[in-house]
Amino acid sequence: MTKAEALAIIRRAYGPDVAESVADRLPEQIDPDDDADAELLASLGLTRDGLANALGGEL
């Protein structure tokens, strides 16, 4: 997914403040199935399960 797509999901799940706070640390392309990208997301407190839960299972 693109950085913009990821930020849109983060914004919906956690609000604009969180999206803004992580925006500068995200790469332009993100593959949550890639170990390095998943590790980066996790270090920012963003996991697939966490996002799904924040969105009410809508991921």
SVG drawing of the C-alpha trace seen along z (x, -y; Angstrom):
<svg xmlns="http://www.w3.org/2000/svg" viewBox="-17 -16 30 27">
<polyline fill="none" stroke="black" stroke-width="0.4" points="0.0,0.0 1.1,-3.5 2.0,-5.9 -1.2,-7.9 -3.3,-4.7 -1.7,-3.7 -2.1,-7.2 -5.8,-7.2 -6.3,-4.0 -4.3,-5.3 -6.3,-8.5 -9.6,-6.6 -8.5,-4.3 -6.6,-6.6 -7.3,-10.1 -5.4,-12.8 -2.9,-13.5 -1.5,-10.0 -1.4,-9.9 0.5,-13.2 2.9,-12.0 3.9,-8.9 3.8,-10.3 7.4,-11.4 8.6,-7.9 6.7,-5.9 8.2,-4.9 6.4,-5.7 5.5,-2.1 4.5,0.2 4.0,4.0 2.6,5.1 3.5,8.7 7.2,7.7 9.1,8.4 11.0,5.1 7.8,3.0 5.8,5.0 8.6,4.3 8.6,0.6 4.8,0.4 5.0,2.4 7.7,0.0 5.2,-2.8 2.5,-0.9 0.7,0.0 -0.2,3.7 -2.6,5.3 -4.7,6.6 -4.5,3.3 -5.7,1.4 -8.5,3.9 -9.6,3.6 -9.5,-0.2 -11.6,-0.1 -14.1,2.4 -12.8,5.3 -13.0,3.2 -9.6,3.7"/>
</svg>
